[in-house]
Amino acid sequence: KANEKKGGYRCLLWDVPMGAMPDIIINQTYKKDPVLGKIFRDKRFRQALSLAINRKEANKVAYFGLSQPKQATVLPGSKFGEPEFYTAYAEYSPEKANQLLDEMGLKWDKDHKWRLRPDGKTLTVVMEDIDVGAVRGYSKIRPLLKEYWEKVGVKTVLKTIDPGLFGTRLWGNQLQITLWGLDNFNDLAIQILGPWLIPGTSYGGAEYAPLW
């Protein structure tokens, strides 16, 4: 951008048609650990993780402040959008996050460092995803998510895995939490591709609930 005149070219900013980059996907049909699966299906847990994220800071760190901190939904300006879609549990509030986790009965350990599951084990989640390249900023987002969630007591393990293994683990219902882009979420794509987020549809959907 700084060398446009000198180089004889123009550098333009272009909106990417993605409703979230990344989209945080929490597997609600996770069966390998029934206790953890039940926690994932409690919407208060998902709301708490969302409230624990400092989107403004993440925007500066990963996207040079050029992105739009919001909830995962349709692009701003979409005819399908509603004001509350963009702000739902998207504020940065560790206080509210902790309140929701307290309501769930996820108590702190004796050192007040980690939350405990109902069975007394440390509440630990594993986030597995693939390296999709620097353009999406995931490599900078991952450690931030770990930092944010661990501030409210949710121990977070990060794993980057091979793309082939990722697909196998995803559709084998083995992933706990993963990242992807909520892509093709502009008005044209929604009407052509149909209900992206409904389990069982042909285009993508249901990574958050493979068994459904």
C-alpha positions as CSV (number, residue, x, y, z in Angstrom):
1,K,0.0,0.0,0.0
2,A,2.8,2.4,0.9
3,N,4.5,1.9,-2.5
4,E,1.4,2.3,-4.8
5,K,2.6,5.4,-6.6
6,K,6.2,4.2,-6.8
7,G,5.2,0.8,-8.2
8,G,2.3,1.9,-10.4
9,Y,-0.3,-0.3,-8.9
10,R,-3.4,-0.1,-6.6
11,C,-3.8,-2.1,-3.5
12,L,-7.5,-2.5,-2.5
13,L,-9.1,-4.0,0.6
14,W,-11.7,-6.7,-0.3
15,D,-14.4,-8.1,2.0
16,V,-14.1,-11.9,2.4
17,P,-17.7,-13.5,2.3
18,M,-17.3,-15.3,5.6
19,G,-19.7,-15.0,8.6
20,A,-16.8,-15.8,10.9
21,M,-13.1,-16.4,10.5
22,P,-12.6,-18.5,12.5
23,D,-15.9,-20.1,13.5
24,I,-15.4,-22.0,16.8
25,I,-17.1,-25.3,16.5
26,I,-18.0,-27.2,19.8
27,N,-19.1,-30.8,19.2
28,Q,-22.5,-31.3,20.8
29,T,-22.6,-35.0,19.9
30,Y,-19.3,-35.8,21.5
31,K,-19.6,-39.3,23.1
32,K,-16.1,-40.5,23.9
33,D,-16.4,-38.6,27.3
34,P,-20.1,-38.5,28.3
35,V,-19.4,-36.0,31.1
36,L,-17.7,-33.6,28.7
37,G,-20.4,-34.2,26.1
38,K,-23.1,-33.1,28.5
39,I,-21.1,-30.0,29.3
40,F,-20.8,-29.1,25.6
41,R,-24.6,-29.5,25.2
42,D,-25.3,-27.0,27.9
43,K,-25.7,-23.7,26.1
44,R,-24.4,-21.8,29.1
45,F,-21.0,-23.4,28.5
46,R,-20.9,-22.2,24.9
47,Q,-22.1,-18.8,25.9
48,A,-19.4,-18.6,28.6
49,L,-16.6,-19.4,26.2
50,S,-17.9,-16.8,23.8
51,L,-18.1,-14.1,26.5
52,A,-14.6,-14.9,27.5
53,I,-13.1,-14.0,24.1
54,N,-11.7,-10.5,23.7
55,R,-12.7,-10.0,20.1
56,K,-11.3,-6.4,19.9
57,E,-7.9,-7.5,21.0
58,A,-8.0,-10.6,18.7
59,N,-8.9,-8.3,15.8
60,K,-5.8,-6.2,16.4
61,V,-3.4,-9.2,16.9
62,A,-4.6,-11.4,14.0
63,Y,-6.2,-9.0,11.5
64,F,-4.4,-5.6,11.9
65,G,-7.7,-4.2,13.2
66,L,-9.3,-4.6,9.8
67,S,-11.9,-7.2,10.8
68,Q,-15.2,-6.7,12.5
69,P,-15.5,-8.1,16.0
70,K,-18.9,-9.8,16.2
71,Q,-20.7,-13.1,16.7
72,A,-20.6,-15.8,13.9
73,T,-23.5,-15.0,11.6
74,V,-24.3,-13.6,8.2
75,L,-22.3,-10.7,6.8
76,P,-23.1,-7.2,8.0
77,G,-25.7,-5.7,5.6
78,S,-27.3,-9.0,4.8
79,K,-31.1,-9.0,4.4
80,F,-31.1,-12.1,6.7
81,G,-29.3,-10.3,9.5
82,E,-30.8,-8.9,12.7
83,P,-29.0,-6.6,15.1
84,E,-29.0,-9.1,17.9
85,F,-27.3,-11.7,15.8
86,Y,-24.1,-9.7,15.7
87,T,-23.9,-8.9,19.4
88,A,-25.2,-12.1,21.0
89,Y,-22.7,-13.1,23.7
90,A,-20.0,-11.3,21.7
91,E,-19.1,-8.7,24.4
92,Y,-15.9,-9.3,26.3
93,S,-17.1,-10.2,29.8
94,P,-15.1,-12.7,31.9
95,E,-17.4,-11.8,34.8
96,K,-20.5,-13.0,32.9
97,A,-18.6,-16.0,31.6
98,N,-17.6,-17.0,35.2
99,Q,-21.2,-16.4,36.4
100,L,-22.5,-18.9,33.8
101,L,-19.9,-21.5,34.6
102,D,-20.7,-21.1,38.3
103,E,-24.4,-21.6,37.5
104,M,-23.5,-24.9,35.8
105,G,-21.9,-26.1,39.0
106,L,-18.4,-26.1,37.5
107,K,-16.5,-25.3,40.7
108,W,-12.9,-24.1,41.0
109,D,-10.2,-26.3,42.3
110,K,-8.6,-25.6,45.7
111,D,-6.0,-23.3,44.0
112,H,-8.7,-21.4,42.1
113,K,-6.9,-22.1,38.8
114,W,-9.0,-24.7,37.0
115,R,-12.7,-25.5,36.8
116,L,-13.7,-29.0,37.9
117,R,-16.1,-31.3,36.1
118,P,-19.0,-32.9,38.0
119,D,-16.9,-36.0,38.4
120,G,-14.1,-34.0,40.1
121,K,-11.7,-34.1,37.2
122,T,-10.1,-30.9,35.8
123,L,-12.2,-29.4,33.1
124,T,-10.0,-29.8,30.0
125,V,-11.0,-29.2,26.4
126,V,-8.9,-30.1,23.3
127,M,-9.1,-27.9,20.2
128,E,-7.9,-29.7,17.1
129,D,-7.7,-28.0,13.7
130,I,-5.6,-27.9,10.5
131,D,-3.1,-25.2,9.4
132,V,-5.1,-23.3,6.8
133,G,-2.5,-20.7,6.2
134,A,-1.6,-17.3,7.5
135,V,-4.3,-15.5,5.6
136,R,-7.0,-16.6,8.0
137,G,-4.9,-15.7,11.1
138,Y,-5.7,-18.9,12.9
139,S,-2.1,-19.4,14.1
140,K,-2.5,-16.1,16.1
141,I,-6.1,-16.8,17.2
142,R,-5.4,-20.3,18.7
143,P,-3.1,-19.1,21.6
144,L,-5.4,-16.2,22.3
145,L,-8.4,-18.6,22.7
146,K,-6.4,-20.7,25.1
147,E,-5.4,-17.6,27.1
148,Y,-9.0,-16.3,27.3
149,W,-10.6,-19.6,28.2
150,E,-8.0,-20.5,30.8
151,K,-8.6,-17.1,32.5
152,V,-12.1,-18.4,33.3
153,G,-10.7,-21.8,34.4
154,V,-11.2,-23.9,31.3
155,K,-7.9,-25.7,30.6
156,T,-7.3,-25.7,26.9
157,V,-5.1,-28.0,24.8
158,L,-4.2,-27.0,21.3
159,K,-3.5,-29.5,18.5
160,T,-2.8,-28.9,14.8
161,I,-3.3,-32.1,12.8
162,D,-2.9,-33.4,9.3
163,P,-5.8,-32.4,6.9
164,G,-6.5,-36.1,6.1
165,L,-6.7,-37.0,9.7
166,F,-8.8,-34.0,10.5
167,G,-11.6,-35.2,8.2
168,T,-11.5,-38.7,9.6
169,R,-11.7,-37.4,13.2
170,L,-14.3,-34.9,12.4
171,W,-16.8,-37.2,10.8
172,G,-15.9,-40.0,13.2
173,N,-17.3,-37.7,15.9
174,Q,-13.9,-37.7,17.7
175,L,-13.2,-33.9,17.8
176,Q,-14.2,-31.9,20.8
177,I,-13.6,-28.3,19.6
178,T,-12.3,-27.2,16.2
179,L,-12.0,-24.1,14.0
180,W,-13.2,-23.4,10.6
181,G,-14.5,-20.5,8.6
182,L,-18.2,-19.8,8.5
183,D,-17.8,-19.5,4.7
184,N,-20.3,-18.7,1.9
185,F,-22.5,-16.8,4.4
186,N,-23.4,-14.0,2.1
187,D,-27.0,-13.6,0.7
188,L,-26.4,-15.2,-2.6
189,A,-24.7,-18.3,-1.2
190,I,-27.3,-18.8,1.5
191,Q,-30.1,-18.9,-1.0
192,I,-28.3,-21.2,-3.4
193,L,-26.7,-23.6,-0.9
194,G,-29.6,-23.7,1.5
195,P,-29.6,-24.1,5.3
196,W,-25.8,-24.3,6.0
197,L,-26.1,-24.8,9.7
198,I,-28.8,-27.5,9.7
199,P,-27.5,-31.1,10.3
200,G,-27.9,-33.5,7.4
201,T,-27.8,-30.9,4.7
202,S,-25.6,-31.4,1.7
203,Y,-23.3,-28.4,2.2
204,G,-20.9,-28.6,5.0
205,G,-23.2,-28.1,8.0
206,A,-23.2,-30.1,11.2
207,E,-19.5,-30.1,12.1
208,Y,-20.9,-29.0,15.5
209,A,-23.0,-32.2,15.7
210,P,-21.8,-34.9,13.3
211,L,-24.1,-37.6,14.7
212,W,-27.2,-35.5,14.1
